[in-house]
């Protein structure tokens, strides 16, 4: 089991940040959904409880995904409403039904054997169905339930998706029928083979079990759930209940696809450096029309990466300095954070992220990033943006964060000279530590190709974006005491700098330890 | 109020003149030039002056003492195409030297001189918006810029030395408009313009009417010092060029660079590579001081200003 977990958690274990002991992660996957196929349904799982060891202290919230990933519009409202509907129920009830982590490893995808959600299966039969199916399923009358689409799409009808394929998607999409079946006949589709062979299943702890089956708990669940749902820090980051990655059908609607073709064309023109005659940009170069036309694509990517946000409600209103770790071969963390924040916190001005010169002045990419909202990192720009009440995102690791090899992923580099602390002090705004997990595996830096001639330090050799799941955690805001005077106190600046770095480090390790799989 | 000016036949002088004539507070206008500009209105007084002649400062000093001016616009800068760079250098640098000597001697109350935001240079490490305090950087090989940097240096020295003279320096973004003729408008009127592929920096321009208005506002403001005077909005350079009817042709940087090197080696007229920085990095100036203290707000949005280049009236 241990081996499996390691595999599941991080197939590239070497060099990864240390992880907490397995025991703390109570995660169960209703695997039925992932792999169930019609044939499988015929096979009845004989059995029994296979809950993982579930810890009450660390509840998992399966359905966070739907919240984070669903269709953009009414952010707050959705966040509030949703959890009640499906997500919270399971967690409130207990962990028994959490999706198991076993499935996360990429190898799984290749595995023809259907993993049934064994543990839950048992329970399912006996219990009210809702709990077992993915959270969204249970609450949601709409049949998108078990379908692969459920994971990513929340409530989008799966029907209009054209392109089935995806280069990057290693994992086969679960068959829709079976998924549906899940909702209807809970107990039916569990594949026994896996269960038998899988050692993990056997060590289900009794409590988990009982928790899972308690009808009372389930009933109570909805009320228990707080209206606004911010996953507590301890919650495991599992949202995998349904399907793994879904690139194909559900990511992009036809309209979205058409719009994004236009967006991509605009982006390519920006990359070349030849914008349109009617291009309008704001004072810092953001082209709102381009951003709008790229919106469907950004939404699709967010679903593809199943971006989960934690603590986004804690980002203070008005200006603030969001400090995040930089990761991956391509600087996609900035735009993604910007996009997620814009959707979740419409009350804030769209956050601008500051880009180091190596990226900002790199041909092509620099222009494109500037058009979608990046600003060159400089104290003057930061102060000006803050004065305009715009939250700014900084990556104090700078280019070092992007140029570290994959083996050193999630190892924070030096946080510059703490310039962002001085800026926050001078502007009198709080610092919000942000940990981003997922970028390193989405676009791993495999090699650096020499590219001096192109005017960039190196050309990163990476893969097409892999479907790693992303987690973005916003920490408690740190207020810099002392105002502008603090900015000149180098010792204080260094101390705060280290403090922020440590905070992000802890958040990263926490996210990594709670994540039950890369993909 | 008596107002004197040099360079009355320059673009800015030509645009400013009607505003001065319409200004009720301006009692007398005195134009200093080598020849009387054609169509100069009758009520404008003309004084012959050759700023290039050795001893010009003594002439000017005597003439200034006679007319007792309240404000002086020094607009005699070469913006049209020059075939003799030495002449332009003499006029701009030495001419300004003479003029400053005379103005300092007779203590004209106010001196207004136009300058350029191009002087900041396009630099990778510049902030998004350059304040007036940002250092100026001459561009290697571009006389048009390096001479004006020298003029600004003289002005800064002058205003330190003669604090009783109010010196206002207006750094204009590239001035565009149907009647303007300066290096920038000549660039924009080229059909095909090579740009650097993968770069599309933001540019500012200012419409000629707005520029003239800012110059006129400088006559009455209480403020002094340096002002960035920029148009309304910014836009990627490729978008601006397209709006003006020309065609930006992005060329890969290394190819462009070698092409320029080859042309220089062959003694063909070529834009120096240093000029290409303006197509790679932004060089936007922060115009908020002018808005605050000159009360100058541009009227013509950037794309409209560029589109006005299509109608040519020169």
Interface residues (C-beta under 8 A of the other chain):
Chain A: X270 X271 X272 X273 X274 X275 X276 X277 X278 X279 X280 X281 X283 X284 X285 X357 X361 X362 X363 X364 X366 X367 X375 X376 X378 X379 X380 X381 X384 X453 X454 X455
Chain B: X124 X125 X127 X128 X129 X195 X196 X197 X198 X199 X200 X202 X233 X234 X235 X236 X238 X239 X242 X243 X248 X250 X253 X254 X280 X281 X282 X303
